[in-house]
Amino acid sequence: MDESFQISAPKAVITGDYLAFTITDGEKQIPASISRTALATLAQGKPHNDLAVFEAHSERIRRAAFEMRRVNSTLDVVKLGSHNF
């Protein structure tokens, strides 16, 4: 994974069970999300703040997004769940 693959800071979405973020893969911008269940998995079930967990585990999230993009390069949206961690 090189520097041309990045993820943005998340945007909290109040109407859903996820945080939205954007993937930059070279020249492409791809909308993405991570479920709050996945964030709870990363927090190991401890009380947490979703945004703080995203920041603390941003490299793992980036790696999971990268792997999903490489396996499914035609996806218009990347959605990460607890099974990705």
PDB file of N, CA, C and O in Angstrom:
ATOM      1  N   MET A   1       0.860  -1.167   0.000  1.00  0.00           N
ATOM      2  CA  MET A   1       0.000   0.000   0.000  1.00  0.00           C
ATOM      3  C   MET A   1       0.905   1.228   0.000  1.00  0.00           C
ATOM      4  O   MET A   1       1.785   1.368   0.849  1.00  0.00           O
ATOM      5  N   ASP A   2       0.673   2.109  -0.962  1.00  0.00           N
ATOM      6  CA  ASP A   2       1.516   3.295  -1.050  1.00  0.00           C
ATOM      7  C   ASP A   2       0.760   4.556  -0.634  1.00  0.00           C
ATOM      8  O   ASP A   2      -0.407   4.501  -0.246  1.00  0.00           O
ATOM      9  N   GLU A   3       1.438   5.670  -0.723  1.00  0.00           N
ATOM     10  CA  GLU A   3       0.869   6.943  -0.277  1.00  0.00           C
ATOM     11  C   GLU A   3      -0.263   7.448  -1.166  1.00  0.00           C
ATOM     12  O   GLU A   3      -0.971   8.379  -0.783  1.00  0.00           O
ATOM     13  N   SER A   4      -0.448   6.852  -2.345  1.00  0.00           N
ATOM     14  CA  SER A   4      -1.543   7.288  -3.213  1.00  0.00           C
ATOM     15  C   SER A   4      -2.895   6.766  -2.727  1.00  0.00           C
ATOM     16  O   SER A   4      -3.937   7.153  -3.256  1.00  0.00           O
ATOM     17  N   PHE A   5      -2.880   5.887  -1.719  1.00  0.00           N
ATOM     18  CA  PHE A   5      -4.119   5.369  -1.139  1.00  0.00           C
ATOM     19  C   PHE A   5      -4.273   5.976   0.245  1.00  0.00           C
ATOM     20  O   PHE A   5      -3.490   5.687   1.149  1.00  0.00           O
ATOM     21  N   GLN A   6      -5.285   6.819   0.408  1.00  0.00           N
ATOM     22  CA  GLN A   6      -5.514   7.516   1.675  1.00  0.00           C
ATOM     23  C   GLN A   6      -6.990   7.463   2.048  1.00  0.00           C
ATOM     24  O   GLN A   6      -7.851   7.240   1.198  1.00  0.00           O
ATOM     25  N   ILE A   7      -7.269   7.673   3.339  1.00  0.00           N
ATOM     26  CA  ILE A   7      -8.650   7.840   3.789  1.00  0.00           C
ATOM     27  C   ILE A   7      -8.753   9.194   4.473  1.00  0.00           C
ATOM     28  O   ILE A   7      -7.801   9.676   5.087  1.00  0.00           O
ATOM     29  N   SER A   8      -9.933   9.796   4.351  1.00  0.00           N
ATOM     30  CA  SER A   8     -10.160  11.097   4.980  1.00  0.00           C
ATOM     31  C   SER A   8     -10.627  10.904   6.413  1.00  0.00           C
ATOM     32  O   SER A   8     -10.953   9.794   6.833  1.00  0.00           O
ATOM     33  N   ALA A   9     -10.654  11.993   7.147  1.00  0.00           N
ATOM     34  CA  ALA A   9     -11.255  11.974   8.475  1.00  0.00           C
ATOM     35  C   ALA A   9     -12.741  11.660   8.307  1.00  0.00           C
ATOM     36  O   ALA A   9     -13.337  12.030   7.295  1.00  0.00           O
ATOM     37  N   PRO A  10     -13.343  10.985   9.281  1.00  0.00           N
ATOM     38  CA  PRO A  10     -14.750  10.601   9.143  1.00  0.00           C
ATOM     39  C   PRO A  10     -15.696  11.781   9.332  1.00  0.00           C
ATOM     40  O   PRO A  10     -15.359  12.799   9.936  1.00  0.00           O
ATOM     41  N   LYS A  11     -16.888  11.598   8.791  1.00  0.00           N
ATOM     42  CA  LYS A  11     -17.979  12.537   9.001  1.00  0.00           C
ATOM     43  C   LYS A  11     -19.062  11.758   9.734  1.00  0.00           C
ATOM     44  O   LYS A  11     -19.571  10.769   9.207  1.00  0.00           O
ATOM     45  N   ALA A  12     -19.419  12.183  10.930  1.00  0.00           N
ATOM     46  CA  ALA A  12     -20.454  11.486  11.690  1.00  0.00           C
ATOM     47  C   ALA A  12     -21.795  11.653  10.978  1.00  0.00           C
ATOM     48  O   ALA A  12     -22.192  12.764  10.629  1.00  0.00           O
ATOM     49  N   VAL A  13     -22.474  10.548  10.772  1.00  0.00           N
ATOM     50  CA  VAL A  13     -23.794  10.566  10.155  1.00  0.00           C
ATOM     51  C   VAL A  13     -24.798  10.191  11.231  1.00  0.00           C
ATOM     52  O   VAL A  13     -24.741   9.094  11.786  1.00  0.00           O
ATOM     53  N   ILE A  14     -25.700  11.082  11.520  1.00  0.00           N
ATOM     54  CA  ILE A  14     -26.633  10.874  12.620  1.00  0.00           C
ATOM     55  C   ILE A  14     -27.729   9.880  12.246  1.00  0.00           C
ATOM     56  O   ILE A  14     -28.265   9.205  13.125  1.00  0.00           O
ATOM     57  N   THR A  15     -28.072   9.776  10.976  1.00  0.00           N
ATOM     58  CA  THR A  15     -29.206   8.957  10.564  1.00  0.00           C
ATOM     59  C   THR A  15     -28.873   7.488  10.328  1.00  0.00           C
ATOM     60  O   THR A  15     -29.752   6.726   9.928  1.00  0.00           O
ATOM     61  N   GLY A  16     -27.658   7.076  10.557  1.00  0.00           N
ATOM     62  CA  GLY A  16     -27.307   5.685  10.291  1.00  0.00           C
ATOM     63  C   GLY A  16     -26.380   5.113  11.330  1.00  0.00           C
ATOM     64  O   GLY A  16     -25.928   5.808  12.240  1.00  0.00           O
ATOM     65  N   ASP A  17     -26.106   3.843  11.181  1.00  0.00           N
ATOM     66  CA  ASP A  17     -25.238   3.134  12.113  1.00  0.00           C
ATOM     67  C   ASP A  17     -23.826   3.051  11.545  1.00  0.00           C
ATOM     68  O   ASP A  17     -23.228   1.976  11.512  1.00  0.00           O
ATOM     69  N   TYR A  18     -23.297   4.182  11.100  1.00  0.00           N
ATOM     70  CA  TYR A  18     -21.979   4.180  10.484  1.00  0.00           C
ATOM     71  C   TYR A  18     -21.351   5.570  10.520  1.00  0.00           C
ATOM     72  O   TYR A  18     -22.022   6.569  10.777  1.00  0.00           O
ATOM     73  N   LEU A  19     -20.054   5.607  10.256  1.00  0.00           N
ATOM     74  CA  LEU A  19     -19.338   6.857  10.001  1.00  0.00           C
ATOM     75  C   LEU A  19     -18.948   6.842   8.535  1.00  0.00           C
ATOM     76  O   LEU A  19     -18.499   5.821   8.014  1.00  0.00           O
ATOM     77  N   ALA A  20     -19.119   7.966   7.877  1.00  0.00           N
ATOM     78  CA  ALA A  20     -18.754   8.079   6.463  1.00  0.00           C
ATOM     79  C   ALA A  20     -17.366   8.692   6.348  1.00  0.00           C
ATOM     80  O   ALA A  20     -16.979   9.535   7.157  1.00  0.00           O
ATOM     81  N   PHE A  21     -16.624   8.264   5.339  1.00  0.00           N
ATOM     82  CA  PHE A  21     -15.327   8.854   5.024  1.00  0.00           C
ATOM     83  C   PHE A  21     -15.087   8.687   3.533  1.00  0.00           C
ATOM     84  O   PHE A  21     -15.873   8.034   2.846  1.00  0.00           O
ATOM     85  N   THR A  22     -14.029   9.261   3.037  1.00  0.00           N
ATOM     86  CA  THR A  22     -13.717   9.188   1.612  1.00  0.00           C
ATOM     87  C   THR A  22     -12.367   8.526   1.418  1.00  0.00           C
ATOM     88  O   THR A  22     -11.411   8.805   2.142  1.00  0.00           O
ATOM     89  N   ILE A  23     -12.302   7.649   0.433  1.00  0.00           N
ATOM     90  CA  ILE A  23     -11.050   7.010   0.044  1.00  0.00           C
ATOM     91  C   ILE A  23     -10.500   7.762  -1.160  1.00  0.00           C
ATOM     92  O   ILE A  23     -11.233   8.064  -2.102  1.00  0.00           O
ATOM     93  N   THR A  24      -9.223   8.059  -1.123  1.00  0.00           N
ATOM     94  CA  THR A  24      -8.532   8.571  -2.298  1.00  0.00           C
ATOM     95  C   THR A  24      -7.603   7.465  -2.768  1.00  0.00           C
ATOM     96  O   THR A  24      -6.657   7.090  -2.075  1.00  0.00           O
ATOM     97  N   ASP A  25      -7.887   6.951  -3.955  1.00  0.00           N
ATOM     98  CA  ASP A  25      -7.097   5.863  -4.532  1.00  0.00           C
ATOM     99  C   ASP A  25      -6.526   6.378  -5.845  1.00  0.00           C
ATOM    100  O   ASP A  25      -7.149   6.264  -6.901  1.00  0.00           O
ATOM    101  N   GLY A  26      -5.331   6.945  -5.757  1.00  0.00           N
ATOM    102  CA  GLY A  26      -4.744   7.592  -6.928  1.00  0.00           C
ATOM    103  C   GLY A  26      -5.565   8.812  -7.288  1.00  0.00           C
ATOM    104  O   GLY A  26      -5.667   9.751  -6.498  1.00  0.00           O
ATOM    105  N   GLU A  27      -6.154   8.806  -8.477  1.00  0.00           N
ATOM    106  CA  GLU A  27      -6.978   9.921  -8.953  1.00  0.00           C
ATOM    107  C   GLU A  27      -8.440   9.784  -8.542  1.00  0.00           C
ATOM    108  O   GLU A  27      -9.206  10.739  -8.670  1.00  0.00           O
ATOM    109  N   LYS A  28      -8.840   8.611  -8.049  1.00  0.00           N
ATOM    110  CA  LYS A  28     -10.251   8.350  -7.758  1.00  0.00           C
ATOM    111  C   LYS A  28     -10.607   8.709  -6.324  1.00  0.00           C
ATOM    112  O   LYS A  28      -9.819   8.507  -5.399  1.00  0.00           O
ATOM    113  N   GLN A  29     -11.819   9.248  -6.160  1.00  0.00           N
ATOM    114  CA  GLN A  29     -12.417   9.507  -4.852  1.00  0.00           C
ATOM    115  C   GLN A  29     -13.589   8.538  -4.712  1.00  0.00           C
ATOM    116  O   GLN A  29     -14.495   8.537  -5.546  1.00  0.00           O
ATOM    117  N   ILE A  30     -13.578   7.719  -3.668  1.00  0.00           N
ATOM    118  CA  ILE A  30     -14.609   6.712  -3.477  1.00  0.00           C
ATOM    119  C   ILE A  30     -15.258   6.929  -2.118  1.00  0.00           C
ATOM    120  O   ILE A  30     -14.557   6.978  -1.107  1.00  0.00           O
ATOM    121  N   PRO A  31     -16.598   7.063  -2.068  1.00  0.00           N
ATOM    122  CA  PRO A  31     -17.262   7.171  -0.778  1.00  0.00           C
ATOM    123  C   PRO A  31     -17.131   5.853  -0.014  1.00  0.00           C
ATOM    124  O   PRO A  31     -17.143   4.774  -0.606  1.00  0.00           O
ATOM    125  N   ALA A  32     -17.007   5.959   1.298  1.00  0.00           N
ATOM    126  CA  ALA A  32     -16.844   4.764   2.124  1.00  0.00           C
ATOM    127  C   ALA A  32     -17.523   4.977   3.467  1.00  0.00           C
ATOM    128  O   ALA A  32     -17.840   6.101   3.856  1.00  0.00           O
ATOM    129  N   SER A  33     -17.740   3.864   4.168  1.00  0.00           N
ATOM    130  CA  SER A  33     -18.292   3.950   5.514  1.00  0.00           C
ATOM    131  C   SER A  33     -17.770   2.784   6.341  1.00  0.00           C
ATOM    132  O   SER A  33     -17.339   1.758   5.816  1.00  0.00           O
ATOM    133  N   ILE A  34     -17.824   2.981   7.647  1.00  0.00           N
ATOM    134  CA  ILE A  34     -17.480   1.925   8.594  1.00  0.00           C
ATOM    135  C   ILE A  34     -18.614   1.854   9.606  1.00  0.00           C
ATOM    136  O   ILE A  34     -19.057   2.878  10.126  1.00  0.00           O
ATOM    137  N   SER A  35     -19.077   0.655   9.881  1.00  0.00           N
ATOM    138  CA  SER A  35     -20.206   0.493  10.794  1.00  0.00           C
ATOM    139  C   SER A  35     -19.781   0.785  12.234  1.00  0.00           C
ATOM    140  O   SER A  35     -18.617   0.639  12.606  1.00  0.00           O
ATOM    141  N   ARG A  36     -20.755   1.198  13.016  1.00  0.00           N
ATOM    142  CA  ARG A  36     -20.476   1.431  14.441  1.00  0.00           C
ATOM    143  C   ARG A  36     -20.155   0.108  15.141  1.00  0.00           C
ATOM    144  O   ARG A  36     -19.436   0.099  16.140  1.00  0.00           O
ATOM    145  N   THR A  37     -20.676  -0.997  14.631  1.00  0.00           N
ATOM    146  CA  THR A  37     -20.325  -2.312  15.170  1.00  0.00           C
ATOM    147  C   THR A  37     -18.847  -2.598  14.941  1.00  0.00           C
ATOM    148  O   THR A  37     -18.175  -3.135  15.822  1.00  0.00           O
ATOM    149  N   ALA A  38     -18.337  -2.243  13.765  1.00  0.00           N
ATOM    150  CA  ALA A  38     -16.905  -2.416  13.491  1.00  0.00           C
ATOM    151  C   ALA A  38     -16.076  -1.544  14.426  1.00  0.00           C
ATOM    152  O   ALA A  38     -15.028  -1.969  14.911  1.00  0.00           O
ATOM    153  N   LEU A  39     -16.544  -0.323  14.678  1.00  0.00           N
ATOM    154  CA  LEU A  39     -15.821   0.559  15.605  1.00  0.00           C
ATOM    155  C   LEU A  39     -15.826  -0.022  17.015  1.00  0.00           C
ATOM    156  O   LEU A  39     -14.825   0.071  17.725  1.00  0.00           O
ATOM    157  N   ALA A  40     -16.947  -0.622  17.427  1.00  0.00           N
ATOM    158  CA  ALA A  40     -17.010  -1.272  18.742  1.00  0.00           C
ATOM    159  C   ALA A  40     -16.048  -2.454  18.796  1.00  0.00           C
ATOM    160  O   ALA A  40     -15.426  -2.694  19.831  1.00  0.00           O
ATOM    161  N   THR A  41     -15.918  -3.192  17.700  1.00  0.00           N
ATOM    162  CA  THR A  41     -14.958  -4.293  17.623  1.00  0.00           C
ATOM    163  C   THR A  41     -13.538  -3.766  17.802  1.00  0.00           C
ATOM    164  O   THR A  41     -12.745  -4.343  18.546  1.00  0.00           O
ATOM    165  N   LEU A  42     -13.223  -2.672  17.119  1.00  0.00           N
ATOM    166  CA  LEU A  42     -11.885  -2.079  17.253  1.00  0.00           C
ATOM    167  C   LEU A  42     -11.637  -1.566  18.669  1.00  0.00           C
ATOM    168  O   LEU A  42     -10.504  -1.586  19.151  1.00  0.00           O
ATOM    169  N   ALA A  43     -12.703  -1.104  19.336  1.00  0.00           N
ATOM    170  CA  ALA A  43     -12.582  -0.613  20.717  1.00  0.00           C
ATOM    171  C   ALA A  43     -12.595  -1.761  21.718  1.00  0.00           C
ATOM    172  O   ALA A  43     -12.520  -1.534  22.926  1.00  0.00           O
ATOM    173  N   GLN A  44     -12.689  -2.986  21.226  1.00  0.00           N
ATOM    174  CA  GLN A  44     -12.697  -4.206  22.037  1.00  0.00           C
ATOM    175  C   GLN A  44     -13.831  -4.206  23.051  1.00  0.00           C
ATOM    176  O   GLN A  44     -13.673  -4.679  24.176  1.00  0.00           O
ATOM    177  N   GLY A  45     -14.992  -3.663  22.635  1.00  0.00           N
ATOM    178  CA  GLY A  45     -16.181  -3.692  23.473  1.00  0.00           C
ATOM    179  C   GLY A  45     -16.189  -2.714  24.627  1.00  0.00           C
ATOM    180  O   GLY A  45     -17.148  -2.683  25.398  1.00  0.00           O
ATOM    181  N   LYS A  46     -15.154  -1.924  24.765  1.00  0.00           N
ATOM    182  CA  LYS A  46     -15.084  -0.945  25.857  1.00  0.00           C
ATOM    183  C   LYS A  46     -15.888   0.297  25.484  1.00  0.00           C
ATOM    184  O   LYS A  46     -16.091   0.569  24.301  1.00  0.00           O
ATOM    185  N   PRO A  47     -16.350   1.058  26.486  1.00  0.00           N
ATOM    186  CA  PRO A  47     -17.024   2.327  26.172  1.00  0.00           C
ATOM    187  C   PRO A  47     -16.090   3.188  25.320  1.00  0.00           C
ATOM    188  O   PRO A  47     -14.889   3.260  25.579  1.00  0.00           O
ATOM    189  N   HIS A  48     -16.656   3.837  24.306  1.00  0.00           N
ATOM    190  CA  HIS A  48     -15.789   4.556  23.372  1.00  0.00           C
ATOM    191  C   HIS A  48     -16.524   5.699  22.684  1.00  0.00           C
ATOM    192  O   HIS A  48     -17.751   5.793  22.721  1.00  0.00           O
ATOM    193  N   ASN A  49     -15.747   6.546  22.068  1.00  0.00           N
ATOM    194  CA  ASN A  49     -16.222   7.611  21.194  1.00  0.00           C
ATOM    195  C   ASN A  49     -15.869   7.170  19.777  1.00  0.00           C
ATOM    196  O   ASN A  49     -14.705   6.908  19.475  1.00  0.00           O
ATOM    197  N   ASP A  50     -16.876   7.089  18.913  1.00  0.00           N
ATOM    198  CA  ASP A  50     -16.647   6.564  17.561  1.00  0.00           C
ATOM    199  C   ASP A  50     -15.548   7.308  16.811  1.00  0.00           C
ATOM    200  O   ASP A  50     -14.701   6.685  16.171  1.00  0.00           O
ATOM    201  N   LEU A  51     -15.557   8.629  16.886  1.00  0.00           N
ATOM    202  CA  LEU A  51     -14.548   9.410  16.165  1.00  0.00           C
ATOM    203  C   LEU A  51     -13.147   9.148  16.711  1.00  0.00           C
ATOM    204  O   LEU A  51     -12.183   9.077  15.948  1.00  0.00           O
ATOM    205  N   ALA A  52     -13.036   9.005  18.034  1.00  0.00           N
ATOM    206  CA  ALA A  52     -11.733   8.726  18.649  1.00  0.00           C
ATOM    207  C   ALA A  52     -11.230   7.336  18.253  1.00  0.00           C
ATOM    208  O   ALA A  52     -10.035   7.152  18.018  1.00  0.00           O
ATOM    209  N   VAL A  53     -12.134   6.363  18.179  1.00  0.00           N
ATOM    210  CA  VAL A  53     -11.742   5.010  17.764  1.00  0.00           C
ATOM    211  C   VAL A  53     -11.276   5.032  16.313  1.00  0.00           C
ATOM    212  O   VAL A  53     -10.276   4.398  15.974  1.00  0.00           O
ATOM    213  N   PHE A  54     -11.995   5.760  15.449  1.00  0.00           N
ATOM    214  CA  PHE A  54     -11.586   5.865  14.046  1.00  0.00           C
ATOM    215  C   PHE A  54     -10.180   6.436  13.962  1.00  0.00           C
ATOM    216  O   PHE A  54      -9.335   5.917  13.233  1.00  0.00           O
ATOM    217  N   GLU A  55      -9.935   7.494  14.700  1.00  0.00           N
ATOM    218  CA  GLU A  55      -8.608   8.124  14.664  1.00  0.00           C
ATOM    219  C   GLU A  55      -7.527   7.182  15.190  1.00  0.00           C
ATOM    220  O   GLU A  55      -6.453   7.073  14.598  1.00  0.00           O
ATOM    221  N   ALA A  56      -7.813   6.503  16.302  1.00  0.00           N
ATOM    222  CA  ALA A  56      -6.821   5.609  16.910  1.00  0.00           C
ATOM    223  C   ALA A  56      -6.503   4.409  16.016  1.00  0.00           C
ATOM    224  O   ALA A  56      -5.391   3.881  16.056  1.00  0.00           O
ATOM    225  N   HIS A  57      -7.467   3.983  15.219  1.00  0.00           N
ATOM    226  CA  HIS A  57      -7.290   2.792  14.380  1.00  0.00           C
ATOM    227  C   HIS A  57      -7.309   3.132  12.892  1.00  0.00           C
ATOM    228  O   HIS A  57      -7.612   2.276  12.061  1.00  0.00           O
ATOM    229  N   SER A  58      -6.993   4.358  12.561  1.00  0.00           N
ATOM    230  CA  SER A  58      -7.095   4.794  11.160  1.00  0.00           C
ATOM    231  C   SER A  58      -6.212   3.968  10.223  1.00  0.00           C
ATOM    232  O   SER A  58      -6.579   3.751   9.068  1.00  0.00           O
ATOM    233  N   GLU A  59      -5.078   3.513  10.694  1.00  0.00           N
ATOM    234  CA  GLU A  59      -4.209   2.719   9.814  1.00  0.00           C
ATOM    235  C   GLU A  59      -4.815   1.342   9.541  1.00  0.00           C
ATOM    236  O   GLU A  59      -4.712   0.836   8.423  1.00  0.00           O
ATOM    237  N   ARG A  60      -5.444   0.731  10.545  1.00  0.00           N
ATOM    238  CA  ARG A  60      -6.128  -0.560  10.322  1.00  0.00           C
ATOM    239  C   ARG A  60      -7.317  -0.380   9.385  1.00  0.00           C
ATOM    240  O   ARG A  60      -7.573  -1.221   8.524  1.00  0.00           O
ATOM    241  N   ILE A  61      -8.040   0.722   9.561  1.00  0.00           N
ATOM    242  CA  ILE A  61      -9.189   1.016   8.701  1.00  0.00           C
ATOM    243  C   ILE A  61      -8.701   1.255   7.275  1.00  0.00           C
ATOM    244  O   ILE A  61      -9.294   0.752   6.320  1.00  0.00           O
ATOM    245  N   ARG A  62      -7.640   2.010   7.135  1.00  0.00           N
ATOM    246  CA  ARG A  62      -7.049   2.263   5.810  1.00  0.00           C
ATOM    247  C   ARG A  62      -6.643   0.947   5.146  1.00  0.00           C
ATOM    248  O   ARG A  62      -6.910   0.742   3.962  1.00  0.00           O
ATOM    249  N   ARG A  63      -6.003   0.062   5.900  1.00  0.00           N
ATOM    250  CA  ARG A  63      -5.562  -1.227   5.362  1.00  0.00           C
ATOM    251  C   ARG A  63      -6.764  -2.079   4.921  1.00  0.00           C
ATOM    252  O   ARG A  63      -6.733  -2.698   3.858  1.00  0.00           O
ATOM    253  N   ALA A  64      -7.823  -2.105   5.745  1.00  0.00           N
ATOM    254  CA  ALA A  64      -9.024  -2.873   5.386  1.00  0.00           C
ATOM    255  C   ALA A  64      -9.683  -2.302   4.134  1.00  0.00           C
ATOM    256  O   ALA A  64     -10.138  -3.055   3.273  1.00  0.00           O
ATOM    257  N   ALA A  65      -9.734  -0.981   4.031  1.00  0.00           N
ATOM    258  CA  ALA A  65     -10.304  -0.337   2.839  1.00  0.00           C
ATOM    259  C   ALA A  65      -9.452  -0.647   1.612  1.00  0.00           C
ATOM    260  O   ALA A  65      -9.983  -0.913   0.534  1.00  0.00           O
ATOM    261  N   PHE A  66      -8.144  -0.613   1.774  1.00  0.00           N
ATOM    262  CA  PHE A  66      -7.218  -0.925   0.677  1.00  0.00           C
ATOM    263  C   PHE A  66      -7.443  -2.352   0.178  1.00  0.00           C
ATOM    264  O   PHE A  66      -7.541  -2.587  -1.027  1.00  0.00           O
ATOM    265  N   GLU A  67      -7.524  -3.298   1.107  1.00  0.00           N
ATOM    266  CA  GLU A  67      -7.724  -4.698   0.726  1.00  0.00           C
ATOM    267  C   GLU A  67      -9.045  -4.878  -0.009  1.00  0.00           C
ATOM    268  O   GLU A  67      -9.110  -5.609  -0.997  1.00  0.00           O
ATOM    269  N   MET A  68     -10.103  -4.215   0.468  1.00  0.00           N
ATOM    270  CA  MET A  68     -11.393  -4.331  -0.196  1.00  0.00           C
ATOM    271  C   MET A  68     -11.344  -3.732  -1.601  1.00  0.00           C
ATOM    272  O   MET A  68     -11.913  -4.301  -2.533  1.00  0.00           O
ATOM    273  N   ARG A  69     -10.677  -2.602  -1.762  1.00  0.00           N
ATOM    274  CA  ARG A  69     -10.552  -1.983  -3.095  1.00  0.00           C
ATOM    275  C   ARG A  69      -9.760  -2.872  -4.044  1.00  0.00           C
ATOM    276  O   ARG A  69     -10.089  -2.943  -5.228  1.00  0.00           O
ATOM    277  N   ARG A  70      -8.744  -3.540  -3.563  1.00  0.00           N
ATOM    278  CA  ARG A  70      -7.935  -4.384  -4.436  1.00  0.00           C
ATOM    279  C   ARG A  70      -8.686  -5.650  -4.844  1.00  0.00           C
ATOM    280  O   ARG A  70      -8.506  -6.143  -5.957  1.00  0.00           O
ATOM    281  N   VAL A  71      -9.509  -6.170  -3.971  1.00  0.00           N
ATOM    282  CA  VAL A  71     -10.295  -7.362  -4.284  1.00  0.00           C
ATOM    283  C   VAL A  71     -11.502  -7.001  -5.151  1.00  0.00           C
ATOM    284  O   VAL A  71     -11.886  -7.767  -6.035  1.00  0.00           O
ATOM    285  N   ASN A  72     -12.104  -5.826  -4.896  1.00  0.00           N
ATOM    286  CA  ASN A  72     -13.321  -5.392  -5.587  1.00  0.00           C
ATOM    287  C   ASN A  72     -13.105  -4.011  -6.193  1.00  0.00           C
ATOM    288  O   ASN A  72     -13.744  -3.049  -5.769  1.00  0.00           O
ATOM    289  N   SER A  73     -12.238  -3.898  -7.152  1.00  0.00           N
ATOM    290  CA  SER A  73     -11.838  -2.583  -7.671  1.00  0.00           C
ATOM    291  C   SER A  73     -12.943  -1.841  -8.412  1.00  0.00           C
ATOM    292  O   SER A  73     -12.799  -0.648  -8.679  1.00  0.00           O
ATOM    293  N   THR A  74     -14.033  -2.507  -8.749  1.00  0.00           N
ATOM    294  CA  THR A  74     -15.116  -1.831  -9.462  1.00  0.00           C
ATOM    295  C   THR A  74     -16.200  -1.291  -8.536  1.00  0.00           C
ATOM    296  O   THR A  74     -17.170  -0.700  -9.010  1.00  0.00           O
ATOM    297  N   LEU A  75     -16.057  -1.482  -7.230  1.00  0.00           N
ATOM    298  CA  LEU A  75     -17.073  -0.989  -6.297  1.00  0.00           C
ATOM    299  C   LEU A  75     -17.173   0.529  -6.357  1.00  0.00           C
ATOM    300  O   LEU A  75     -16.163   1.230  -6.421  1.00  0.00           O
ATOM    301  N   ASP A  76     -18.419   1.029  -6.336  1.00  0.00           N
ATOM    302  CA  ASP A  76     -18.653   2.474  -6.295  1.00  0.00           C
ATOM    303  C   ASP A  76     -18.610   3.004  -4.869  1.00  0.00           C
ATOM    304  O   ASP A  76     -18.397   4.196  -4.650  1.00  0.00           O
ATOM    305  N   VAL A  77     -18.815   2.110  -3.895  1.00  0.00           N
ATOM    306  CA  VAL A  77     -18.829   2.461  -2.474  1.00  0.00           C
ATOM    307  C   VAL A  77     -18.128   1.338  -1.723  1.00  0.00           C
ATOM    308  O   VAL A  77     -18.291   0.167  -2.065  1.00  0.00           O
ATOM    309  N   VAL A  78     -17.353   1.684  -0.705  1.00  0.00           N
ATOM    310  CA  VAL A  78     -16.712   0.686   0.159  1.00  0.00           C
ATOM    311  C   VAL A  78     -17.374   0.765   1.524  1.00  0.00           C
ATOM    312  O   VAL A  78     -17.421   1.828   2.143  1.00  0.00           O
ATOM    313  N   LYS A  79     -17.888  -0.376   1.991  1.00  0.00           N
ATOM    314  CA  LYS A  79     -18.536  -0.434   3.302  1.00  0.00           C
ATOM    315  C   LYS A  79     -17.793  -1.452   4.157  1.00  0.00           C
ATOM    316  O   LYS A  79     -17.740  -2.637   3.829  1.00  0.00           O
ATOM    317  N   LEU A  80     -17.223  -0.974   5.251  1.00  0.00           N
ATOM    318  CA  LEU A  80     -16.492  -1.849   6.163  1.00  0.00           C
ATOM    319  C   LEU A  80     -17.389  -2.223   7.337  1.00  0.00           C
ATOM    320  O   LEU A  80     -18.112  -1.384   7.875  1.00  0.00           O
ATOM    321  N   GLY A  81     -17.332  -3.483   7.721  1.00  0.00           N
ATOM    322  CA  GLY A  81     -18.092  -3.972   8.864  1.00  0.00           C
ATOM    323  C   GLY A  81     -17.182  -4.688   9.840  1.00  0.00           C
ATOM    324  O   GLY A  81     -15.967  -4.743   9.646  1.00  0.00           O
ATOM    325  N   SER A  82     -17.769  -5.235  10.888  1.00  0.00           N
ATOM    326  CA  SER A  82     -16.968  -5.900  11.917  1.00  0.00           C
ATOM    327  C   SER A  82     -16.183  -7.081  11.350  1.00  0.00           C
ATOM    328  O   SER A  82     -15.111  -7.403  11.862  1.00  0.00           O
ATOM    329  N   HIS A  83     -16.696  -7.734  10.300  1.00  0.00           N
ATOM    330  CA  HIS A  83     -15.991  -8.875   9.693  1.00  0.00           C
ATOM    331  C   HIS A  83     -14.668  -8.460   9.039  1.00  0.00           C
ATOM    332  O   HIS A  83     -13.834  -9.317   8.746  1.00  0.00           O
ATOM    333  N   ASN A  84     -14.469  -7.162   8.807  1.00  0.00           N
ATOM    334  CA  ASN A  84     -13.208  -6.687   8.226  1.00  0.00           C
ATOM    335  C   ASN A  84     -12.102  -6.545   9.270  1.00  0.00           C
ATOM    336  O   ASN A  84     -10.954  -6.262   8.931  1.00  0.00           O
ATOM    337  N   PHE A  85     -12.457  -6.745  10.551  1.00  0.00           N
ATOM    338  CA  PHE A  85     -11.476  -6.583  11.617  1.00  0.00           C
ATOM    339  C   PHE A  85     -11.483  -7.798  12.506  1.00  0.00           C
ATOM    340  O   PHE A  85     -10.722  -7.861  13.471  1.00  0.00           O
TER     341      PHE A  85
END
